[in-house]
Amino acid sequence: MPPDICDEEANRSADKLALTATVSKTESVRGALVHDLWREEQCVFLAERLQPLLDEIAAAPKTGHEADKAFYDDLSGDP
């Protein structure tokens, strides 16, 4: 028995996917849901991806230099 999908657009999409993939409507919906769940599980938020870099920066020894305008001018060679 195919799934009862009340939303017409979702129903048409499920039918189209089932025809394209030559599977049942139930299998097309199941496959789409499994795929979306997998994608969500693979998603790593920006903060989580950046945390190792932030930890490395925080662990670096302090130089004692103040990063002010004069410091950056000296780095770039400006007088």
PDB file of N, CA, C and O in Angstrom:
ATOM      1  N   MET A   1       0.843  -1.177   0.000  1.00  0.00           N
ATOM      2  CA  MET A   1       0.000   0.000   0.000  1.00  0.00           C
ATOM      3  C   MET A   1       0.888   1.240   0.000  1.00  0.00           C
ATOM      4  O   MET A   1       1.738   1.383   0.879  1.00  0.00           O
ATOM      5  N   PRO A   2       0.710   2.141  -0.970  1.00  0.00           N
ATOM      6  CA  PRO A   2       1.551   3.335  -1.037  1.00  0.00           C
ATOM      7  C   PRO A   2       1.278   4.271   0.136  1.00  0.00           C
ATOM      8  O   PRO A   2       0.186   4.257   0.703  1.00  0.00           O
ATOM      9  N   PRO A   3       2.260   5.078   0.497  1.00  0.00           N
ATOM     10  CA  PRO A   3       2.058   5.999   1.616  1.00  0.00           C
ATOM     11  C   PRO A   3       0.985   7.026   1.280  1.00  0.00           C
ATOM     12  O   PRO A   3       0.830   7.424   0.125  1.00  0.00           O
ATOM     13  N   ASP A   4       0.252   7.447   2.295  1.00  0.00           N
ATOM     14  CA  ASP A   4      -0.793   8.457   2.129  1.00  0.00           C
ATOM     15  C   ASP A   4      -0.157   9.826   2.349  1.00  0.00           C
ATOM     16  O   ASP A   4       0.092  10.224   3.487  1.00  0.00           O
ATOM     17  N   ILE A   5       0.104  10.540   1.267  1.00  0.00           N
ATOM     18  CA  ILE A   5       0.739  11.857   1.341  1.00  0.00           C
ATOM     19  C   ILE A   5      -0.318  12.900   1.024  1.00  0.00           C
ATOM     20  O   ILE A   5      -0.845  12.939  -0.088  1.00  0.00           O
ATOM     21  N   CYS A   6      -0.630  13.744   2.000  1.00  0.00           N
ATOM     22  CA  CYS A   6      -1.713  14.727   1.845  1.00  0.00           C
ATOM     23  C   CYS A   6      -1.301  15.923   0.997  1.00  0.00           C
ATOM     24  O   CYS A   6      -2.132  16.483   0.283  1.00  0.00           O
ATOM     25  N   ASP A   7      -0.053  16.317   1.062  1.00  0.00           N
ATOM     26  CA  ASP A   7       0.414  17.470   0.295  1.00  0.00           C
ATOM     27  C   ASP A   7       0.555  17.061  -1.172  1.00  0.00           C
ATOM     28  O   ASP A   7       1.289  16.127  -1.494  1.00  0.00           O
ATOM     29  N   GLU A   8      -0.155  17.768  -2.060  1.00  0.00           N
ATOM     30  CA  GLU A   8      -0.173  17.387  -3.478  1.00  0.00           C
ATOM     31  C   GLU A   8       1.196  17.486  -4.139  1.00  0.00           C
ATOM     32  O   GLU A   8       1.573  16.612  -4.920  1.00  0.00           O
ATOM     33  N   GLU A   9       1.940  18.543  -3.830  1.00  0.00           N
ATOM     34  CA  GLU A   9       3.273  18.693  -4.437  1.00  0.00           C
ATOM     35  C   GLU A   9       4.198  17.559  -3.992  1.00  0.00           C
ATOM     36  O   GLU A   9       4.933  16.993  -4.801  1.00  0.00           O
ATOM     37  N   ALA A  10       4.154  17.235  -2.700  1.00  0.00           N
ATOM     38  CA  ALA A  10       4.970  16.130  -2.190  1.00  0.00           C
ATOM     39  C   ALA A  10       4.529  14.810  -2.814  1.00  0.00           C
ATOM     40  O   ALA A  10       5.359  13.959  -3.135  1.00  0.00           O
ATOM     41  N   ASN A  11       3.232  14.645  -2.983  1.00  0.00           N
ATOM     42  CA  ASN A  11       2.694  13.428  -3.598  1.00  0.00           C
ATOM     43  C   ASN A  11       3.173  13.290  -5.040  1.00  0.00           C
ATOM     44  O   ASN A  11       3.601  12.213  -5.454  1.00  0.00           O
ATOM     45  N   ARG A  12       3.102  14.384  -5.806  1.00  0.00           N
ATOM     46  CA  ARG A  12       3.576  14.358  -7.197  1.00  0.00           C
ATOM     47  C   ARG A  12       5.071  14.071  -7.256  1.00  0.00           C
ATOM     48  O   ARG A  12       5.532  13.307  -8.104  1.00  0.00           O
ATOM     49  N   SER A  13       5.826  14.689  -6.346  1.00  0.00           N
ATOM     50  CA  SER A  13       7.278  14.462  -6.320  1.00  0.00           C
ATOM     51  C   SER A  13       7.599  13.007  -6.007  1.00  0.00           C
ATOM     52  O   SER A  13       8.496  12.423  -6.615  1.00  0.00           O
ATOM     53  N   ALA A  14       6.873  12.422  -5.064  1.00  0.00           N
ATOM     54  CA  ALA A  14       7.093  11.013  -4.717  1.00  0.00           C
ATOM     55  C   ALA A  14       6.756  10.113  -5.902  1.00  0.00           C
ATOM     56  O   ALA A  14       7.474   9.154  -6.183  1.00  0.00           O
ATOM     57  N   ASP A  15       5.658  10.425  -6.595  1.00  0.00           N
ATOM     58  CA  ASP A  15       5.291   9.647  -7.787  1.00  0.00           C
ATOM     59  C   ASP A  15       6.365   9.766  -8.869  1.00  0.00           C
ATOM     60  O   ASP A  15       6.750   8.772  -9.485  1.00  0.00           O
ATOM     61  N   LYS A  16       6.842  10.988  -9.092  1.00  0.00           N
ATOM     62  CA  LYS A  16       7.851  11.220 -10.131  1.00  0.00           C
ATOM     63  C   LYS A  16       9.148  10.481  -9.801  1.00  0.00           C
ATOM     64  O   LYS A  16       9.756   9.858 -10.671  1.00  0.00           O
ATOM     65  N   LEU A  17       9.565  10.559  -8.534  1.00  0.00           N
ATOM     66  CA  LEU A  17      10.785   9.861  -8.124  1.00  0.00           C
ATOM     67  C   LEU A  17      10.615   8.353  -8.282  1.00  0.00           C
ATOM     68  O   LEU A  17      11.538   7.663  -8.715  1.00  0.00           O
ATOM     69  N   ALA A  18       9.454   7.850  -7.935  1.00  0.00           N
ATOM     70  CA  ALA A  18       9.197   6.411  -8.065  1.00  0.00           C
ATOM     71  C   ALA A  18       9.282   5.981  -9.526  1.00  0.00           C
ATOM     72  O   ALA A  18       9.847   4.932  -9.836  1.00  0.00           O
ATOM     73  N   LEU A  19       8.718   6.793 -10.426  1.00  0.00           N
ATOM     74  CA  LEU A  19       8.774   6.459 -11.853  1.00  0.00           C
ATOM     75  C   LEU A  19      10.195   6.559 -12.396  1.00  0.00           C
ATOM     76  O   LEU A  19      10.639   5.701 -13.159  1.00  0.00           O
ATOM     77  N   THR A  20      10.899   7.607 -12.000  1.00  0.00           N
ATOM     78  CA  THR A  20      12.265   7.828 -12.482  1.00  0.00           C
ATOM     79  C   THR A  20      13.204   6.724 -12.004  1.00  0.00           C
ATOM     80  O   THR A  20      14.027   6.222 -12.769  1.00  0.00           O
ATOM     81  N   ALA A  21      13.074   6.357 -10.746  1.00  0.00           N
ATOM     82  CA  ALA A  21      13.962   5.346 -10.158  1.00  0.00           C
ATOM     83  C   ALA A  21      13.437   3.929 -10.374  1.00  0.00           C
ATOM     84  O   ALA A  21      14.087   2.957  -9.990  1.00  0.00           O
ATOM     85  N   THR A  22      12.269   3.814 -10.985  1.00  0.00           N
ATOM     86  CA  THR A  22      11.594   2.521 -11.213  1.00  0.00           C
ATOM     87  C   THR A  22      11.515   1.683  -9.937  1.00  0.00           C
ATOM     88  O   THR A  22      11.883   0.509  -9.911  1.00  0.00           O
ATOM     89  N   VAL A  23      11.022   2.327  -8.887  1.00  0.00           N
ATOM     90  CA  VAL A  23      10.762   1.651  -7.617  1.00  0.00           C
ATOM     91  C   VAL A  23       9.347   2.025  -7.186  1.00  0.00           C
ATOM     92  O   VAL A  23       8.687   2.847  -7.821  1.00  0.00           O
ATOM     93  N   SER A  24       8.900   1.417  -6.110  1.00  0.00           N
ATOM     94  CA  SER A  24       7.566   1.750  -5.608  1.00  0.00           C
ATOM     95  C   SER A  24       7.588   3.138  -4.978  1.00  0.00           C
ATOM     96  O   SER A  24       8.645   3.670  -4.639  1.00  0.00           O
ATOM     97  N   LYS A  25       6.414   3.702  -4.832  1.00  0.00           N
ATOM     98  CA  LYS A  25       6.299   5.018  -4.196  1.00  0.00           C
ATOM     99  C   LYS A  25       6.831   4.954  -2.762  1.00  0.00           C
ATOM    100  O   LYS A  25       7.524   5.865  -2.309  1.00  0.00           O
ATOM    101  N   THR A  26       6.503   3.880  -2.060  1.00  0.00           N
ATOM    102  CA  THR A  26       6.993   3.710  -0.689  1.00  0.00           C
ATOM    103  C   THR A  26       8.515   3.688  -0.663  1.00  0.00           C
ATOM    104  O   THR A  26       9.134   4.339   0.179  1.00  0.00           O
ATOM    105  N   GLU A  27       9.113   2.947  -1.575  1.00  0.00           N
ATOM    106  CA  GLU A  27      10.582   2.857  -1.627  1.00  0.00           C
ATOM    107  C   GLU A  27      11.200   4.201  -1.992  1.00  0.00           C
ATOM    108  O   GLU A  27      12.255   4.561  -1.469  1.00  0.00           O
ATOM    109  N   SER A  28      10.552   4.947  -2.887  1.00  0.00           N
ATOM    110  CA  SER A  28      11.101   6.257  -3.259  1.00  0.00           C
ATOM    111  C   SER A  28      11.071   7.214  -2.075  1.00  0.00           C
ATOM    112  O   SER A  28      12.018   7.972  -1.862  1.00  0.00           O
ATOM    113  N   VAL A  29       9.981   7.181  -1.299  1.00  0.00           N
ATOM    114  CA  VAL A  29       9.883   8.043  -0.108  1.00  0.00           C
ATOM    115  C   VAL A  29      10.902   7.596   0.930  1.00  0.00           C
ATOM    116  O   VAL A  29      11.588   8.427   1.525  1.00  0.00           O
ATOM    117  N   ARG A  30      11.008   6.282   1.153  1.00  0.00           N
ATOM    118  CA  ARG A  30      11.972   5.757   2.127  1.00  0.00           C
ATOM    119  C   ARG A  30      13.395   6.163   1.739  1.00  0.00           C
ATOM    120  O   ARG A  30      14.169   6.620   2.581  1.00  0.00           O
ATOM    121  N   GLY A  31      13.730   5.994   0.464  1.00  0.00           N
ATOM    122  CA  GLY A  31      15.073   6.350   0.001  1.00  0.00           C
ATOM    123  C   GLY A  31      15.373   7.829   0.164  1.00  0.00           C
ATOM    124  O   GLY A  31      16.475   8.206   0.561  1.00  0.00           O
ATOM    125  N   ALA A  32      14.383   8.670  -0.146  1.00  0.00           N
ATOM    126  CA  ALA A  32      14.585  10.114   0.002  1.00  0.00           C
ATOM    127  C   ALA A  32      14.785  10.484   1.468  1.00  0.00           C
ATOM    128  O   ALA A  32      15.629  11.319   1.792  1.00  0.00           O
ATOM    129  N   LEU A  33      14.011   9.864   2.347  1.00  0.00           N
ATOM    130  CA  LEU A  33      14.152  10.149   3.780  1.00  0.00           C
ATOM    131  C   LEU A  33      15.503   9.678   4.311  1.00  0.00           C
ATOM    132  O   LEU A  33      16.161  10.391   5.070  1.00  0.00           O
ATOM    133  N   VAL A  34      15.910   8.487   3.915  1.00  0.00           N
ATOM    134  CA  VAL A  34      17.216   7.966   4.347  1.00  0.00           C
ATOM    135  C   VAL A  34      18.332   8.880   3.853  1.00  0.00           C
ATOM    136  O   VAL A  34      19.273   9.176   4.589  1.00  0.00           O
ATOM    137  N   HIS A  35      18.221   9.323   2.604  1.00  0.00           N
ATOM    138  CA  HIS A  35      19.236  10.216   2.044  1.00  0.00           C
ATOM    139  C   HIS A  35      19.295  11.531   2.812  1.00  0.00           C
ATOM    140  O   HIS A  35      20.384  12.002   3.140  1.00  0.00           O
ATOM    141  N   ASP A  36      18.145  12.130   3.104  1.00  0.00           N
ATOM    142  CA  ASP A  36      18.128  13.394   3.846  1.00  0.00           C
ATOM    143  C   ASP A  36      18.665  13.220   5.261  1.00  0.00           C
ATOM    144  O   ASP A  36      19.391  14.082   5.756  1.00  0.00           O
ATOM    145  N   LEU A  37      18.317  12.120   5.913  1.00  0.00           N
ATOM    146  CA  LEU A  37      18.846  11.866   7.257  1.00  0.00           C
ATOM    147  C   LEU A  37      20.359  11.694   7.226  1.00  0.00           C
ATOM    148  O   LEU A  37      21.061  12.213   8.094  1.00  0.00           O
ATOM    149  N   TRP A  38      20.864  10.969   6.231  1.00  0.00           N
ATOM    150  CA  TRP A  38      22.314  10.793   6.099  1.00  0.00           C
ATOM    151  C   TRP A  38      22.992  12.141   5.907  1.00  0.00           C
ATOM    152  O   TRP A  38      24.019  12.419   6.527  1.00  0.00           O
ATOM    153  N   ARG A  39      22.410  12.990   5.033  1.00  0.00           N
ATOM    154  CA  ARG A  39      22.977  14.317   4.779  1.00  0.00           C
ATOM    155  C   ARG A  39      23.027  15.148   6.055  1.00  0.00           C
ATOM    156  O   ARG A  39      24.014  15.837   6.314  1.00  0.00           O
ATOM    157  N   GLU A  40      21.961  15.082   6.852  1.00  0.00           N
ATOM    158  CA  GLU A  40      21.929  15.824   8.117  1.00  0.00           C
ATOM    159  C   GLU A  40      22.998  15.314   9.080  1.00  0.00           C
ATOM    160  O   GLU A  40      23.647  16.101   9.770  1.00  0.00           O
ATOM    161  N   GLU A  41      23.176  14.002   9.124  1.00  0.00           N
ATOM    162  CA  GLU A  41      24.178  13.426  10.020  1.00  0.00           C
ATOM    163  C   GLU A  41      25.593  13.782   9.589  1.00  0.00           C
ATOM    164  O   GLU A  41      26.487  13.880  10.430  1.00  0.00           O
ATOM    165  N   GLN A  42      25.811  13.978   8.289  1.00  0.00           N
ATOM    166  CA  GLN A  42      27.136  14.323   7.778  1.00  0.00           C
ATOM    167  C   GLN A  42      27.448  15.801   7.959  1.00  0.00           C
ATOM    168  O   GLN A  42      28.605  16.215   7.883  1.00  0.00           O
ATOM    169  N   CYS A  43      26.422  16.580   8.194  1.00  0.00           N
ATOM    170  CA  CYS A  43      26.587  18.029   8.316  1.00  0.00           C
ATOM    171  C   CYS A  43      27.358  18.343   9.598  1.00  0.00           C
ATOM    172  O   CYS A  43      26.949  17.956  10.693  1.00  0.00           O
ATOM    173  N   VAL A  44      28.452  19.036   9.449  1.00  0.00           N
ATOM    174  CA  VAL A  44      29.231  19.477  10.605  1.00  0.00           C
ATOM    175  C   VAL A  44      29.143  20.998  10.625  1.00  0.00           C
ATOM    176  O   VAL A  44      29.507  21.670   9.660  1.00  0.00           O
ATOM    177  N   PHE A  45      28.660  21.520  11.731  1.00  0.00           N
ATOM    178  CA  PHE A  45      28.460  22.953  11.824  1.00  0.00           C
ATOM    179  C   PHE A  45      29.790  23.701  11.775  1.00  0.00           C
ATOM    180  O   PHE A  45      30.828  23.166  12.162  1.00  0.00           O
ATOM    181  N   LEU A  46      29.746  24.923  11.302  1.00  0.00           N
ATOM    182  CA  LEU A  46      30.940  25.745  11.143  1.00  0.00           C
ATOM    183  C   LEU A  46      31.723  25.832  12.446  1.00  0.00           C
ATOM    184  O   LEU A  46      32.947  25.697  12.442  1.00  0.00           O
ATOM    185  N   ALA A  47      31.042  26.055  13.548  1.00  0.00           N
ATOM    186  CA  ALA A  47      31.731  26.175  14.834  1.00  0.00           C
ATOM    187  C   ALA A  47      32.507  24.902  15.165  1.00  0.00           C
ATOM    188  O   ALA A  47      33.618  24.969  15.691  1.00  0.00           O
ATOM    189  N   GLU A  48      31.925  23.748  14.860  1.00  0.00           N
ATOM    190  CA  GLU A  48      32.614  22.479  15.120  1.00  0.00           C
ATOM    191  C   GLU A  48      33.821  22.305  14.208  1.00  0.00           C
ATOM    192  O   GLU A  48      34.853  21.791  14.640  1.00  0.00           O
ATOM    193  N   ARG A  49      33.703  22.731  12.945  1.00  0.00           N
ATOM    194  CA  ARG A  49      34.822  22.607  12.009  1.00  0.00           C
ATOM    195  C   ARG A  49      35.955  23.550  12.385  1.00  0.00           C
ATOM    196  O   ARG A  49      37.126  23.224  12.191  1.00  0.00           O
ATOM    197  N   LEU A  50      35.618  24.713  12.920  1.00  0.00           N
ATOM    198  CA  LEU A  50      36.637  25.703  13.253  1.00  0.00           C
ATOM    199  C   LEU A  50      37.298  25.452  14.607  1.00  0.00           C
ATOM    200  O   LEU A  50      38.382  25.977  14.862  1.00  0.00           O
ATOM    201  N   GLN A  51      36.675  24.667  15.474  1.00  0.00           N
ATOM    202  CA  GLN A  51      37.183  24.497  16.831  1.00  0.00           C
ATOM    203  C   GLN A  51      38.633  24.015  16.886  1.00  0.00           C
ATOM    204  O   GLN A  51      39.395  24.554  17.689  1.00  0.00           O
ATOM    205  N   PRO A  52      39.067  23.033  16.084  1.00  0.00           N
ATOM    206  CA  PRO A  52      40.481  22.638  16.139  1.00  0.00           C
ATOM    207  C   PRO A  52      41.424  23.800  15.808  1.00  0.00           C
ATOM    208  O   PRO A  52      42.475  23.935  16.435  1.00  0.00           O
ATOM    209  N   LEU A  53      41.066  24.624  14.848  1.00  0.00           N
ATOM    210  CA  LEU A  53      41.886  25.784  14.499  1.00  0.00           C
ATOM    211  C   LEU A  53      41.910  26.787  15.647  1.00  0.00           C
ATOM    212  O   LEU A  53      42.966  27.322  15.982  1.00  0.00           O
ATOM    213  N   LEU A  54      40.755  27.044  16.248  1.00  0.00           N
ATOM    214  CA  LEU A  54      40.694  27.974  17.376  1.00  0.00           C
ATOM    215  C   LEU A  54      41.517  27.463  18.553  1.00  0.00           C
ATOM    216  O   LEU A  54      42.177  28.245  19.238  1.00  0.00           O
ATOM    217  N   ASP A  55      41.480  26.149  18.792  1.00  0.00           N
ATOM    218  CA  ASP A  55      42.281  25.561  19.870  1.00  0.00           C
ATOM    219  C   ASP A  55      43.773  25.728  19.597  1.00  0.00           C
ATOM    220  O   ASP A  55      44.547  26.028  20.507  1.00  0.00           O
ATOM    221  N   GLU A  56      44.173  25.533  18.339  1.00  0.00           N
ATOM    222  CA  GLU A  56      45.585  25.686  17.969  1.00  0.00           C
ATOM    223  C   GLU A  56      46.039  27.132  18.159  1.00  0.00           C
ATOM    224  O   GLU A  56      47.132  27.378  18.667  1.00  0.00           O
ATOM    225  N   ILE A  57      45.215  28.071  17.759  1.00  0.00           N
ATOM    226  CA  ILE A  57      45.552  29.492  17.923  1.00  0.00           C
ATOM    227  C   ILE A  57      45.657  29.834  19.400  1.00  0.00           C
ATOM    228  O   ILE A  57      46.581  30.538  19.809  1.00  0.00           O
ATOM    229  N   ALA A  58      44.723  29.345  20.204  1.00  0.00           N
ATOM    230  CA  ALA A  58      44.734  29.634  21.641  1.00  0.00           C
ATOM    231  C   ALA A  58      45.959  29.032  22.324  1.00  0.00           C
ATOM    232  O   ALA A  58      46.442  29.575  23.318  1.00  0.00           O
ATOM    233  N   ALA A  59      46.467  27.913  21.800  1.00  0.00           N
ATOM    234  CA  ALA A  59      47.621  27.248  22.408  1.00  0.00           C
ATOM    235  C   ALA A  59      48.946  27.904  22.027  1.00  0.00           C
ATOM    236  O   ALA A  59      49.969  27.634  22.656  1.00  0.00           O
ATOM    237  N   ALA A  60      48.942  28.755  21.016  1.00  0.00           N
ATOM    238  CA  ALA A  60      50.183  29.412  20.582  1.00  0.00           C
ATOM    239  C   ALA A  60      50.679  30.353  21.683  1.00  0.00           C
ATOM    240  O   ALA A  60      49.880  31.022  22.337  1.00  0.00           O
ATOM    241  N   PRO A  61      51.996  30.402  21.885  1.00  0.00           N
ATOM    242  CA  PRO A  61      52.528  31.284  22.927  1.00  0.00           C
ATOM    243  C   PRO A  61      52.305  32.755  22.575  1.00  0.00           C
ATOM    244  O   PRO A  61      52.342  33.141  21.407  1.00  0.00           O
ATOM    245  N   LYS A  62      52.081  33.544  23.582  1.00  0.00           N
ATOM    246  CA  LYS A  62      51.889  34.987  23.393  1.00  0.00           C
ATOM    247  C   LYS A  62      53.250  35.636  23.148  1.00  0.00           C
ATOM    248  O   LYS A  62      54.237  35.280  23.792  1.00  0.00           O
ATOM    249  N   THR A  63      53.298  36.594  22.211  1.00  0.00           N
ATOM    250  CA  THR A  63      54.561  37.244  21.859  1.00  0.00           C
ATOM    251  C   THR A  63      54.841  38.462  22.719  1.00  0.00           C
ATOM    252  O   THR A  63      55.990  38.880  22.858  1.00  0.00           O
ATOM    253  N   GLY A  64      53.798  39.026  23.293  1.00  0.00           N
ATOM    254  CA  GLY A  64      53.971  40.249  24.059  1.00  0.00           C
ATOM    255  C   GLY A  64      53.859  41.494  23.198  1.00  0.00           C
ATOM    256  O   GLY A  64      53.823  42.607  23.722  1.00  0.00           O
ATOM    257  N   HIS A  65      53.803  41.322  21.884  1.00  0.00           N
ATOM    258  CA  HIS A  65      53.659  42.462  20.978  1.00  0.00           C
ATOM    259  C   HIS A  65      52.200  42.883  20.896  1.00  0.00           C
ATOM    260  O   HIS A  65      51.296  42.048  20.922  1.00  0.00           O
ATOM    261  N   GLU A  66      51.988  44.178  20.798  1.00  0.00           N
ATOM    262  CA  GLU A  66      50.637  44.690  20.632  1.00  0.00           C
ATOM    263  C   GLU A  66      50.361  44.828  19.139  1.00  0.00           C
ATOM    264  O   GLU A  66      51.125  45.468  18.417  1.00  0.00           O
ATOM    265  N   ALA A  67      49.274  44.228  18.684  1.00  0.00           N
ATOM    266  CA  ALA A  67      48.925  44.281  17.265  1.00  0.00           C
ATOM    267  C   ALA A  67      48.108  45.546  17.006  1.00  0.00           C
ATOM    268  O   ALA A  67      46.889  45.494  16.840  1.00  0.00           O
ATOM    269  N   ASP A  68      48.803  46.673  16.977  1.00  0.00           N
ATOM    270  CA  ASP A  68      48.137  47.953  16.722  1.00  0.00           C
ATOM    271  C   ASP A  68      48.492  48.424  15.314  1.00  0.00           C
ATOM    272  O   ASP A  68      49.110  47.682  14.549  1.00  0.00           O
ATOM    273  N   LYS A  69      48.106  49.644  14.968  1.00  0.00           N
ATOM    274  CA  LYS A  69      48.346  50.176  13.626  1.00  0.00           C
ATOM    275  C   LYS A  69      49.840  50.190  13.306  1.00  0.00           C
ATOM    276  O   LYS A  69      50.236  49.818  12.202  1.00  0.00           O
ATOM    277  N   ALA A  70      50.666  50.612  14.249  1.00  0.00           N
ATOM    278  CA  ALA A  70      52.109  50.667  14.015  1.00  0.00           C
ATOM    279  C   ALA A  70      52.663  49.273  13.711  1.00  0.00           C
ATOM    280  O   ALA A  70      53.529  49.123  12.849  1.00  0.00           O
ATOM    281  N   PHE A  71      52.173  48.271  14.407  1.00  0.00           N
ATOM    282  CA  PHE A  71      52.606  46.893  14.189  1.00  0.00           C
ATOM    283  C   PHE A  71      52.291  46.452  12.759  1.00  0.00           C
ATOM    284  O   PHE A  71      53.151  45.904  12.069  1.00  0.00           O
ATOM    285  N   TYR A  72      51.048  46.694  12.317  1.00  0.00           N
ATOM    286  CA  TYR A  72      50.655  46.289  10.964  1.00  0.00           C
ATOM    287  C   TYR A  72      51.346  47.124   9.895  1.00  0.00           C
ATOM    288  O   TYR A  72      51.662  46.607   8.824  1.00  0.00           O
ATOM    289  N   ASP A  73      51.586  48.399  10.163  1.00  0.00           N
ATOM    290  CA  ASP A  73      52.333  49.230   9.218  1.00  0.00           C
ATOM    291  C   ASP A  73      53.741  48.675   9.038  1.00  0.00           C
ATOM    292  O   ASP A  73      54.254  48.627   7.920  1.00  0.00           O
ATOM    293  N   ASP A  74      54.362  48.256  10.134  1.00  0.00           N
ATOM    294  CA  ASP A  74      55.704  47.692  10.068  1.00  0.00           C
ATOM    295  C   ASP A  74      55.701  46.376   9.276  1.00  0.00           C
ATOM    296  O   ASP A  74      56.614  46.127   8.488  1.00  0.00           O
ATOM    297  N   LEU A  75      54.689  45.544   9.479  1.00  0.00           N
ATOM    298  CA  LEU A  75      54.591  44.285   8.734  1.00  0.00           C
ATOM    299  C   LEU A  75      54.472  44.518   7.234  1.00  0.00           C
ATOM    300  O   LEU A  75      55.059  43.787   6.436  1.00  0.00           O
ATOM    301  N   SER A  76      53.711  45.537   6.857  1.00  0.00           N
ATOM    302  CA  SER A  76      53.472  45.779   5.432  1.00  0.00           C
ATOM    303  C   SER A  76      54.543  46.657   4.800  1.00  0.00           C
ATOM    304  O   SER A  76      54.549  46.844   3.583  1.00  0.00           O
ATOM    305  N   GLY A  77      55.448  47.197   5.609  1.00  0.00           N
ATOM    306  CA  GLY A  77      56.514  48.036   5.075  1.00  0.00           C
ATOM    307  C   GLY A  77      56.133  49.499   4.951  1.00  0.00           C
ATOM    308  O   GLY A  77      56.903  50.290   4.407  1.00  0.00           O
ATOM    309  N   ASP A  78      54.960  49.876   5.446  1.00  0.00           N
ATOM    310  CA  ASP A  78      54.563  51.289   5.419  1.00  0.00           C
ATOM    311  C   ASP A  78      55.326  52.046   6.495  1.00  0.00           C
ATOM    312  O   ASP A  78      55.578  51.523   7.581  1.00  0.00           O
ATOM    313  N   PRO A  79      55.693  53.290   6.177  1.00  0.00           N
ATOM    314  CA  PRO A  79      56.422  54.082   7.192  1.00  0.00           C
ATOM    315  C   PRO A  79      55.521  54.525   8.329  1.00  0.00           C
ATOM    316  O   PRO A  79      55.979  55.194   9.255  1.00  0.00           O
TER     317      PRO A  79
END
